[in-house]
Amino acid sequence: MNTAVLIIIGLTVAISLAGFQNRSFLNKYKFQIAPIKNGDYIRMVSSGFLHVDYTHLIFNMLTLYFFYDKIIKSFGSERFVILYLASLIAGSVLSYVYHKNEPSYSAVGASGAVSGVLFSYILLNPFSKLYIMFIPVPIPAIVVGIGYLLYSVYGMKKGMGNIGHAAHLGGAAMGLLMTLIYAPQLITEKTNIVLILCIPLVALFILGRKQQIY
């Protein structure tokens, strides 16, 4: 395994375990609107290394493990780490913007960062086949990506479940952006793919304007 990814997984597991064992530690470093408004900005990053439970942790780390390799081969370890952290922060920023009027709103998880990794992979490999739980046939990555983004936009609009849809969407958007910064030729080589993946982001902007969250 790549050293940078091993360090990310190791830190995430260690910090998540600390949160499992110590509720005060979890509460101190989780994403929460009220403390962040009061200047506790470390939560925008630290929350990405905490998880609710083992299932949450394992799912995110397995997703990271399955998709990191192509990105590192394309851009190198240093740029991968930058993409990962930028996606984590973007997820937190969009969560803050979307939930800024909900002081008690809180969240944890690497989902924003992992979404950035996933969508970087999808942009690089749009027609690779992915297997999704409970679906017996492989699905093109681009189809998975579109469905994921549309579901996130829908989930944000409806306030569905205890899922950080805004973090997922913010992370995915940053993953796409960083990939285009690293490989700007993709704009001309895969114009249609880029446009298709951006449709849900445009939908989010329109939704945000209508609800006056920006």
Phi and psi in degrees as a GROMACS rama.xvg file:
@    title "Ramachandran Plot"
@    xaxis  label "Phi"
@    yaxis  label "Psi"
@TYPE xy
-59.757  139.481  ASN-2
-61.1183  -43.37  THR-3
-61.4424  -42.8714  ALA-4
-68.0009  -38.8671  VAL-5
-60.9447  -40.532  LEU-6
-66.1603  -43.9839  ILE-7
-59.4908  -47.4953  ILE-8
-65.1309  -42.6194  ILE-9
-61.0309  -45.9825  GLY-10
-63.7238  -42.9206  LEU-11
-64.0572  -43.5265  THR-12
-64.0549  -46.4957  VAL-13
-62.2278  -45.9504  ALA-14
-69.7234  -38.1017  ILE-15
-63.9007  -42.5227  SER-16
-61.6661  -39.2093  LEU-17
-61.4084  -39.1915  ALA-18
-67.9253  -36.1942  GLY-19
-62.2682  -38.6701  PHE-20
-87.1636  -21.0642  GLN-21
-135.437  102.237  ASN-22
-62.8284  -34.1016  ARG-23
-64.197  -39.117  SER-24
-62.65  -45.7581  PHE-25
-59.6964  -47.027  LEU-26
-65.836  -30.3469  ASN-27
-72.3379  -31.4184  LYS-28
-116.191  0.686155  TYR-29
-74.1828  161.088  LYS-30
-71.0531  124.211  PHE-31
-150.339  132.565  GLN-32
-60.0979  -51.7896  ILE-33
-57.6258  -52.1461  ALA-34
-62.3493  -36.3694  PRO-35
-65.407  -40.5591  ILE-36
-60.1027  -28.7642  LYS-37
-89.0444  9.3172  ASN-38
101.992  5.15165  GLY-39
-85.6714  67.194  ASP-40
-72.7703  -17.0637  TYR-41
-57.8477  -27.2733  ILE-42
-62.1307  -24.9507  ARG-43
-63.8136  -26.3138  MET-44
-105.05  -47.004  VAL-45
-60.8794  -31.329  SER-46
-62.3852  -24.9258  SER-47
-75.0471  -6.55475  GLY-48
-110.169  4.35731  PHE-49
-109.863  155.232  LEU-50
-141.152  160.668  HIS-51
-71.7942  -43.7449  VAL-52
-157.822  -178.797  ASP-53
-63.6285  -37.88  TYR-54
-62.0531  -45.5035  THR-55
-59.5914  -47.0727  HIS-56
-63.1386  -50.5076  LEU-57
-62.8914  -42.427  ILE-58
-60.1176  -46.7792  PHE-59
-66.0879  -41.98  ASN-60
-70.5847  -34.5471  MET-61
-66.4563  -40.2471  LEU-62
-62.1819  -44.2294  THR-63
-58.2464  -46.5613  LEU-64
-61.903  -40.1275  TYR-65
-72.3684  -24.8267  PHE-66
-115.709  -6.3271  PHE-67
-70.5577  -32.2024  TYR-68
-59.317  -48.2204  ASP-69
-61.3209  -37.3117  LYS-70
-68.6727  -44.2205  ILE-71
-66.2703  -38.4163  ILE-72
-64.0126  -31.112  LYS-73
-82.3784  -38.4458  SER-74
-122.591  -15.7892  PHE-75
94.5507  163.128  GLY-76
-65.8339  -42.637  SER-77
-62.3635  -45.718  GLU-78
-68.1791  -31.8171  ARG-79
-62.8694  -46.2384  PHE-80
-61.6842  -41.6085  VAL-81
-61.2746  -44.5915  ILE-82
-60.7904  -43.8508  LEU-83
-61.4429  -49.8341  TYR-84
-69.8096  -38.1436  LEU-85
-62.9612  -38.9643  ALA-86
-67.9868  -39.1815  SER-87
-59.2029  -49.0919  LEU-88
-66.6075  -40.4928  ILE-89
-61.444  -39.0929  ALA-90
-62.4177  -41.6237  GLY-91
-67.237  -40.4802  SER-92
-63.0898  -45.8007  VAL-93
-66.5432  -36.3729  LEU-94
-61.5715  -41.4945  SER-95
-64.0115  -46.5492  TYR-96
-61.027  -43.3917  VAL-97
-73.6857  -33.3276  TYR-98
-110.98  17.7462  HIS-99
-61.0278  -21.7924  LYS-100
-96.5539  15.0617  ASN-101
-121.123  83.5705  GLU-102
-54.0952  -32.3015  PRO-103
-88.1865  -4.51377  SER-104
-60.991  132.009  TYR-105
-140.993  159.181  SER-106
-161.923  156.402  ALA-107
-140.923  162.632  VAL-108
128.038  153.409  GLY-109
-89.057  15.2156  ALA-110
-60.165  -38.4801  SER-111
-62.567  -46.7812  GLY-112
-63.9192  -44.6519  ALA-113
-66.6881  -34.7626  VAL-114
-62.9671  -37.9185  SER-115
-62.2005  -42.2844  GLY-116
-63.5921  -46.0227  VAL-117
-59.1967  -44.7021  LEU-118
-78.4643  -25.2612  PHE-119
-63.3273  -45.0521  SER-120
-60.5233  -44.791  TYR-121
-62.4603  -40.1539  ILE-122
-66.6559  -36.4409  LEU-123
-75.5186  -31.1509  LEU-124
-134.309  62.8865  ASN-125
-63.9374  -23.5486  PRO-126
-111.414  11.595  PHE-127
-67.9134  154.604  SER-128
-97.6594  130.229  LYS-129
-117.47  144.224  LEU-130
-101.067  129.355  TYR-131
-110.802  142.949  ILE-132
-52.202  136.124  MET-133
72.3618  1.22132  PHE-134
-112.207  115.368  ILE-135
-76.1904  -8.04748  PRO-136
-117.573  149.231  VAL-137
-68.7829  147.973  PRO-138
-122.767  136.596  ILE-139
-56.4457  140.318  PRO-140
-56.2834  -38.1957  ALA-141
-62.7006  -36.3353  ILE-142
-68.3402  -42.2707  VAL-143
-59.6789  -44.4805  VAL-144
-62.1645  -45.9282  GLY-145
-62.4416  -46.0707  ILE-146
-60.8899  -41.6692  GLY-147
-61.6505  -47.7981  TYR-148
-66.7753  -43.4834  LEU-149
-63.3205  -39.3514  LEU-150
-64.1859  -38.5948  TYR-151
-65.3167  -43.6076  SER-152
-61.6017  -44.9495  VAL-153
-62.4091  -43.1158  TYR-154
-63.5309  -37.9459  GLY-155
-65.0059  -42.7863  MET-156
-64.1462  -40.1832  LYS-157
-91.6569  -9.7381  LYS-158
64.1038  43.7171  GLY-159
-77.3882  127.118  MET-160
61.2298  -167.9  GLY-161
-100.079  39.2126  ASN-162
-105.038  134.069  ILE-163
-80.9912  72.5792  GLY-164
-59.5436  -38.6571  HIS-165
-63.7115  -40.9499  ALA-166
-63.5632  -41.9755  ALA-167
-59.8018  -45.8349  HIS-168
-69.5645  -42.8036  LEU-169
-62.5332  -42.5524  GLY-170
-64.7837  -42.6822  GLY-171
-61.7247  -44.0008  ALA-172
-61.5709  -42.4215  ALA-173
-68.5671  -37.3607  MET-174
-59.3782  -42.6715  GLY-175
-64.6331  -45.9138  LEU-176
-61.8472  -46.8638  LEU-177
-63.4953  -37.1857  MET-178
-63.9659  -39.8627  THR-179
-70.7027  -31.6803  LEU-180
-67.2596  -43.5781  ILE-181
-69.8827  -34.7666  TYR-182
-134.143  70.9178  ALA-183
-61.5813  -18.9244  PRO-184
-63.7525  -19.4556  GLN-185
-64.2353  -24.7504  LEU-186
-61.9259  -38.1067  ILE-187
-92.0312  -32.421  THR-188
-74.8952  -32.9825  GLU-189
-131.264  47.221  LYS-190
-55.6189  -46.4455  THR-191
-63.0586  -40.0605  ASN-192
-64.063  -44.7553  ILE-193
-60.3136  -46.1438  VAL-194
-63.2674  -43.148  LEU-195
-62.13  -42.4984  ILE-196
-70.2805  -21.9692  LEU-197
-84.8578  -14.7827  CYS-198
-54.4786  -49.0437  ILE-199
-64.145  -28.3436  PRO-200
-69.9937  -37.6241  LEU-201
-64.8896  -40.4713  VAL-202
-60.6138  -39.7406  ALA-203
-62.6713  -44.0374  LEU-204
-60.4863  -45.0667  PHE-205
-62.7973  -43.9662  ILE-206
-59.5415  -44.623  LEU-207
-62.8829  -40.6641  GLY-208
-65.5848  -40.5206  ARG-209
-64.672  -37.5486  LYS-210
-91.2408  -0.529731  GLN-211
54.4302  46.3914  GLN-212
-93.0051  -9.39637  ILE-213
